[in-house]
């Protein structure tokens, strides 16, 4: 099968297309023929430095996939050959989503949202599960709460806006002015231009902050949170504030989640969750996809198609 691998740690140019052996499903696993693969910032970080553990001699990147079940291993009852699925296989261990086939435990996938094509579905799993697990599972966002989402037009952010809104929250997002109209279309009640306004001067009384930026955003966010509020930071534990008295502060790493994928698919099919795809490129242009993504100006997601 065709696959894109990391020839050595470094820039986008180290992504190399190779022919490699097709995997076979083992106990409780499924083999999925990949139609499209999402591209995420964690892909860039891993390619650059081997940021994740458990890698083999020929590292393969990519965790967002949408495709068709090709074969099922012993013990699998959820799917059969021909079923359309989407998911985030094996994260944070090696999955190899930039390839024609991927194999993983059956419950790392769920049935693809019927209303989405494979490109749209491939853009969802990692980013949507991150938003869902942060806002719903960790913070328990409820109706009437105030939620602040940093980098609200990004891959995680634009989905987090809609998930928080679907939970009945009042949603505030930070983004450049050019992206404000989109965020309002997606349901944001209030949008702040981070280039002209310090968010801590414009917002108060927030129940939940989702920080997809890192740096000093966590520390600054303490000023806007209510006592007992939640701060969830995504880039890494270094973004946690030094003394988060009176609030719950945590770094969260997303994990495979069959039930979460089902909830996300239900929102998408109900018309309450729209995935924004910024750029679509063929698999052989994975390096270009990384170059675009690392510029940090993407709205929504980048997706690779696999012929």
C-alpha positions, 0 to 999 in steps of 0.5 A: 500500500501507499503510505507517507512516512517520516524519513527523519525528524525535521521539516515538511520535506522529510515526509516521504511516500513509500510502498509498505506492507498492508496491515492485517487486523488482529483480535478486536481490530478492523482494517479500514481502507482510508478515503481521506485523512485529516491533518493536525498540529500534533502531526507537525510537532511529531514530524519535527521532533518525534514528540510522541512515544512508541514509534518504530524505525519508520514513523508514520503520522496521521490519526484522523481518518474516514473510510470503509471497513475492508476486513474485521478481526476475530471478536468484532461485532460492531462492523462488517466489510463495506461499512463507512466509518470515521475515527482517531485510531491508536492516538497517541501511539502510531497509527499511520493515517497518511496511508491507503489502509489503517488497522486499529481496535474497532471501538476507535471508530464509529459509523461515519456521519451520514450527512458528511462526505469522507473529506468532511468526516476525516476533518472531525475526529481528533479536533471534535473529540478534543473539544467534546472531551474538554467541554463535556467530559471535563468541564461539564458545560451546561445551559446558561454557562459562559464559555471562552474559547481561544483560537476559536476559528482553528481546527478545535476552536470552531468545533468547540464553539458549536459544541458549547452552543449545542449545550446551551452555553453563551460562547465567547471566542477570540480570533482575528477580525477576518474570522469574526463573521464565520464564528458568528455564523457558527453560533458565537455570541461574542467575538474578540479580536486578539490583535487589538483587544486584551481578552482579560480586559473585555470579559468577566464571569466566565465558567469555562475557558478552553485554551488552544493557544498556550503560552501566557493565555492560561495565566491571563485566563485566571482573571476572567474565570469565576471561582470554581470555574474550569480552565482546560489547556491543550498545547501542553502542561507548560501552559497551566497557570502557576497558582490557579487558586479557586479554579480547576486547571488541567492539561488535557490530551485527547483519547480514542472515544467510540461514544464521543464519536457517536455523539459528534456524528449525531450533532453533525447529522442534526445540522448542529455541527459544521466542519470547516475544511480550509484546504484539500490536497492529495496524499502525495502532497502531505508535505505541502499540507504541513507547510500550509498548516505550520503557517498558523493561518488556517481556518478549520482543517486541512485534509488529504485525499487518498485515491 
